[in-house]
Amino acid sequence: METKQFNVLFLCTGNSARSVFAESILNKLGSGRFKAYSAGSQPRGEIHPMTLSCLEKSRFPTDNLRSKSWDEFALASAPHMHFVITVCDQAAGEICPIWPGQPMTAHWGFEDPVKATGSEESIRREFQKAMYQISNRIGIFLSLPMDKLDRLALQKQVRDIGLTQPSAEKPPFLEE
């Protein structure tokens, strides 16, 4: 029996940290069941170096990551998205493009580590905290019985993940 692959688009404003974390983490942990993408409403044009450093340290893929506009995913030629998840409050409040195929939507807000100030170590801790929080929510997402829930129940479960207090604890499945 062939397993369905779900496409997931993570949105943020700058597409340089949170949405990129989510894309890389889900692509690795999704084990082929999920194909993740990320984009921004106002992409910075580059991924923050600390994002890449945290991902590489935890052995997440970074090779094909790039900062890109969400407009790429509203085109008719774009992959059909099953889920569109905003990971920053600003993007959640913006008027999004119309996504072909009516994907399920949710908001999982996280603080922006790009706004962190202080020493390099304190900034690194903020990026690592964001990566851990995103990893933990993705772990919950991956545990959902996608094939056993109807669309409305699945939509509710995915949205409810965003209502949970994001844990900043290192998930047991992360390598470092």
ABEGO torsion letter per residue (X at the ends): XBBBBBBBBBBBAAGABAAAAAAAAAAAAAGGABBBBBBBABBAGBBBAAAAAAAAAAGBBAAABBBBBAAAAABAABBBBABBBBABAAAAABBBBBBBGGBBBBBBBBBBAAABBEBAAAAAAAAAAAAAAAAAAAAAAAABBAAABBAAAAAAAAAAAAABBBBABBBAABBX
